[in-house]
Amino acid sequence: MARDLGFFEAKAKQLRLDILEMIYNAQSGHLGGSFSEIDVLTALFFDEMNVDPKKPKKEGRDRFVLSKGHTAPALYAVLADKGFFPKEWLMNSFRGINSHLQGHPDMKKTPGVEMTSGSLGMGLSAANGMAMAAKLKGQTNNVYCMMGDGEINEGQIWEAAATAAHFKLDNMIAFVDVNGLQNDNYTNIVKEMNPISDKWRAFGWDAVEIDGHDFGQIFEAVDRAKQIKDKPAVIIIHTVKGKGVSFMENVVEWHGKAPNTEDYEKAKAELTA
């Protein structure tokens, strides 16, 4: 059945606005990477994944691990829109002391969060465990893991990559968000990791590269990955950091900068145009 790509484009635009307002209200948070990954999260949670907000712990559900946990605003926006928790939390709970929505995902505080994350490099290992457990239980669900291109500087990512290939975790579908920027510089200046796809293939993974803002390519890549047998699959998504707001795009300062009132009004005008 053909998908209405316009629906997903409009949904992602709305979610970017939710992310903007969440971070503006808190005056803290990571906009750039949240905006770059939100199209993939939209495709996963509103189409590809078998999840039920009324039964968030049901057996056999698909799992999503946000390894680059600082982009929690994107995950929170999606979970709220799906109905895992009230949308009001986005505007009054984000990054508050003892709140439901911490600065990094916390599985003990937030419905729908499958794994607590924050320390970069650890998410793929946790996702491996979920994928292995599903195999041992004879379940057919998939496990998805979102990593950043700066995050793959971490050695644990590659240990986990080798492990997933060794155990033939073909229920694992990972993403690397290649937006070209990390905390304080361009990723290729901090540590050159290209060619990224060839590295994953060398570790025994199936790898494809796509435009991470093109829903047609996203769906095609995920549907393809689901058909891969006897090896895990990684989708390298080429994205724009700060995508959707012109003055934030490809600007390293927007990795973890909260907008002031003028920035917020300008960004909101673009996202509601």
C-alpha positions as CSV (number, residue, x, y, z in Angstrom):
1,M,0.0,0.0,0.0
2,A,1.4,3.4,-1.0
3,R,2.2,5.8,1.8
4,D,1.0,9.4,1.9
5,L,4.4,11.1,2.1
6,G,2.7,14.4,2.6
7,F,1.3,13.2,5.9
8,F,4.8,12.4,7.2
9,E,6.3,15.6,6.0
10,A,3.6,17.6,7.8
11,K,3.9,15.5,10.9
12,A,7.7,16.1,11.0
13,K,7.2,19.8,10.6
14,Q,4.8,19.8,13.5
15,L,7.2,17.8,15.6
16,R,10.0,20.3,14.9
17,L,7.7,23.0,16.2
18,D,7.1,20.9,19.4
19,I,10.9,20.5,19.8
20,L,11.5,24.2,19.4
21,E,8.9,25.1,22.0
22,M,10.1,22.5,24.4
23,I,13.7,23.7,24.3
24,Y,12.7,27.4,24.3
25,N,10.5,26.9,27.4
26,A,13.3,25.0,29.2
27,Q,16.0,27.3,27.9
28,S,18.1,24.2,27.6
29,G,18.5,21.3,25.2
30,H,19.8,20.2,21.8
31,L,18.0,21.5,18.8
32,G,20.4,20.7,15.9
33,G,20.6,16.9,16.2
34,S,16.9,16.7,17.2
35,F,15.9,18.4,14.0
36,S,18.3,16.3,11.8
37,E,16.9,13.0,13.0
38,I,13.2,13.8,13.4
39,D,12.2,12.6,9.9
40,V,13.5,9.1,10.6
41,L,11.8,9.0,14.0
42,T,8.6,10.1,12.3
43,A,8.8,7.3,9.8
44,L,9.6,4.7,12.4
45,F,7.0,5.6,15.0
46,F,4.1,6.5,12.7
47,D,4.5,3.7,10.2
48,E,7.3,1.1,10.5
49,M,7.3,0.2,14.2
50,N,4.9,-2.1,16.0
51,V,4.3,-0.2,19.3
52,D,1.2,0.5,21.3
53,P,1.1,3.5,23.7
54,K,-1.7,1.8,25.6
55,K,0.5,-1.2,26.2
56,P,4.0,0.2,26.2
57,K,5.6,-3.0,27.7
58,K,3.7,-5.5,25.5
59,E,5.7,-8.6,24.6
60,G,6.9,-8.8,21.0
61,R,6.9,-5.0,20.4
62,D,9.5,-3.3,18.3
63,R,12.2,-1.4,20.3
64,F,13.9,1.9,19.7
65,V,17.1,3.0,21.4
66,L,18.3,6.6,21.1
67,S,22.0,6.1,21.6
68,K,22.7,9.8,21.1
69,G,20.6,10.6,24.1
70,H,21.2,14.4,24.0
71,T,18.6,14.5,21.2
72,A,15.9,13.4,23.6
73,P,13.6,16.3,22.5
74,A,13.0,14.5,19.2
75,L,12.1,11.3,20.9
76,Y,9.9,13.0,23.5
77,A,8.0,14.9,20.8
78,V,7.3,11.7,19.0
79,L,6.3,9.7,22.1
80,A,3.9,12.5,23.2
81,D,2.3,12.7,19.8
82,K,1.8,8.9,19.7
83,G,0.1,9.1,23.1
84,F,2.6,7.6,25.4
85,F,2.2,10.5,27.8
86,P,0.4,13.9,27.8
87,K,1.8,16.6,25.4
88,E,1.7,19.0,28.3
89,W,4.8,17.4,29.6
90,L,6.7,18.7,26.7
91,M,6.1,22.3,27.8
92,N,6.3,22.0,31.5
93,S,8.5,19.0,32.4
94,F,11.5,19.0,30.0
95,R,14.8,19.1,32.0
96,G,13.1,19.9,35.3
97,I,14.4,18.5,38.5
98,N,12.8,15.1,39.1
99,S,10.6,15.6,36.1
100,H,9.3,12.9,33.7
101,L,11.4,14.3,30.8
102,Q,15.1,14.5,31.7
103,G,17.7,16.0,29.5
104,H,18.6,12.4,28.4
105,P,16.1,9.6,28.1
106,D,15.4,7.7,31.3
107,M,13.5,4.5,31.0
108,K,12.4,4.7,34.7
109,K,10.8,8.1,34.2
110,T,9.4,8.3,30.7
111,P,6.8,5.9,29.2
112,G,7.9,4.6,25.8
113,V,11.6,5.0,26.5
114,E,13.2,1.6,26.1
115,M,16.7,2.4,27.3
116,T,18.3,5.1,29.5
117,S,21.0,6.8,27.4
118,G,23.3,9.8,27.6
119,S,26.9,8.5,27.7
120,L,27.7,8.3,24.0
121,G,28.6,4.9,22.5
122,M,26.5,2.6,24.7
123,G,23.2,2.5,22.9
124,L,24.1,-0.1,20.3
125,S,25.3,-2.5,23.0
126,A,22.0,-2.2,24.7
127,A,20.1,-2.6,21.4
128,N,22.2,-5.8,20.7
129,G,21.0,-7.2,24.0
130,M,17.3,-6.6,23.1
131,A,17.8,-8.1,19.6
132,M,19.5,-11.2,21.1
133,A,16.8,-11.6,23.7
134,A,14.1,-11.5,21.0
135,K,16.0,-14.2,19.0
136,L,16.2,-16.4,22.1
137,K,12.5,-16.0,22.7
138,G,11.6,-16.8,19.1
139,Q,10.1,-13.3,18.6
140,T,10.0,-11.6,15.2
141,N,10.2,-8.0,16.4
142,N,12.9,-5.5,15.2
143,V,15.2,-3.4,17.2
144,Y,16.1,0.1,16.0
145,C,19.1,2.2,17.2
146,M,19.9,5.8,16.3
147,M,23.5,6.9,16.6
148,G,25.3,10.1,15.6
149,D,28.3,10.6,13.3
150,G,30.2,12.1,16.1
151,E,29.2,9.3,18.4
152,I,30.8,6.7,16.2
153,N,34.2,8.1,17.3
154,E,33.5,5.9,20.4
155,G,35.3,2.5,20.4
156,Q,32.4,0.7,22.0
157,I,30.3,1.3,18.9
158,W,32.6,-0.8,16.9
159,E,32.8,-3.5,19.6
160,A,29.0,-3.7,19.5
161,A,29.1,-3.7,15.7
162,A,31.3,-6.7,15.7
163,T,29.1,-8.4,18.2
164,A,25.9,-7.8,16.2
165,A,27.5,-9.3,13.1
166,H,28.9,-12.3,15.0
167,F,25.5,-13.2,16.3
168,K,23.8,-12.6,13.0
169,L,21.3,-10.1,14.5
170,D,19.2,-9.6,11.4
171,N,16.5,-8.1,13.6
172,M,18.8,-5.1,14.2
173,I,18.3,-2.0,12.1
174,A,20.7,0.9,13.1
175,F,21.0,4.4,11.8
176,V,23.9,6.8,11.8
177,D,22.8,10.4,11.6
178,V,25.5,12.0,9.4
179,N,24.8,15.7,9.9
180,G,28.5,16.6,9.8
181,L,28.7,18.5,13.1
182,Q,29.3,17.5,16.7
183,N,29.6,19.4,19.9
184,D,32.1,22.1,18.9
185,N,33.3,21.5,15.4
186,Y,32.8,19.6,12.1
187,T,33.0,15.8,12.6
188,N,35.7,15.4,9.9
189,I,37.9,17.9,11.8
190,V,37.4,16.2,15.2
191,K,38.0,12.7,13.8
192,E,37.7,11.7,10.2
193,M,35.5,8.6,10.0
194,N,34.9,8.3,6.3
195,P,34.2,6.1,4.5
196,I,31.5,5.3,7.0
197,S,29.5,2.7,5.0
198,D,32.7,0.7,4.1
199,K,33.6,0.5,7.8
200,W,30.2,-1.0,8.7
201,R,30.5,-3.4,5.8
202,A,33.9,-4.4,7.0
203,F,32.4,-5.3,10.4
204,G,29.8,-7.6,8.7
205,W,26.8,-5.3,8.3
206,D,24.6,-4.5,5.3
207,A,24.9,-0.8,4.7
208,V,23.1,1.8,2.6
209,E,23.3,5.6,2.4
210,I,20.2,7.8,1.9
211,D,19.0,11.3,2.2
212,G,17.6,11.3,5.8
213,H,15.1,14.0,5.0
214,D,13.5,12.1,2.0
215,F,10.6,10.0,3.3
216,G,10.5,7.9,0.2
217,Q,14.2,7.0,0.6
218,I,13.7,6.4,4.4
219,F,10.8,4.0,3.9
220,E,12.6,2.2,1.0
221,A,15.7,1.7,3.1
222,V,13.9,0.5,6.2
223,D,11.7,-1.9,4.2
224,R,14.8,-3.2,2.5
225,A,16.6,-3.7,5.8
226,K,13.8,-5.8,7.2
227,Q,14.4,-8.3,4.4
228,I,18.2,-8.7,5.1
229,K,19.0,-12.2,6.6
230,D,21.9,-13.4,8.7
231,K,23.4,-10.0,9.3
232,P,22.4,-6.6,10.9
233,A,21.6,-3.6,8.7
234,V,22.7,0.0,9.1
235,I,21.2,3.0,7.3
236,I,23.6,5.9,6.9
237,I,21.3,9.0,6.8
238,H,22.8,12.2,5.4
239,T,21.1,15.0,7.1
240,V,21.3,18.8,7.8
241,K,21.9,19.8,11.4
242,G,19.1,22.2,12.4
243,K,17.0,21.1,9.4
244,G,13.9,23.2,8.9
245,V,15.1,26.5,10.3
246,S,17.3,28.4,7.9
247,F,19.6,30.2,10.3
248,M,20.1,27.1,12.4
249,E,21.1,24.8,9.5
250,N,24.7,23.6,9.4
251,V,25.7,26.0,12.3
252,V,27.7,24.3,15.0
253,E,26.5,26.6,17.7
254,W,23.0,25.2,17.4
255,H,24.2,21.8,18.6
256,G,23.2,22.6,22.2
257,K,22.1,26.2,22.2
258,A,18.7,27.3,23.4
259,P,16.9,30.0,21.4
260,N,16.3,33.4,22.8
261,T,12.9,35.1,22.2
262,E,14.0,36.6,18.9
263,D,15.4,33.3,17.6
264,Y,12.3,31.5,18.8
265,E,9.9,33.8,17.0
266,K,12.0,33.7,13.8
267,A,12.2,29.9,13.9
268,K,8.5,29.5,14.7
269,A,7.6,31.7,11.8
270,E,9.6,29.5,9.4
271,L,8.1,26.3,10.8
272,T,4.5,27.6,10.6
273,A,4.9,29.1,7.2
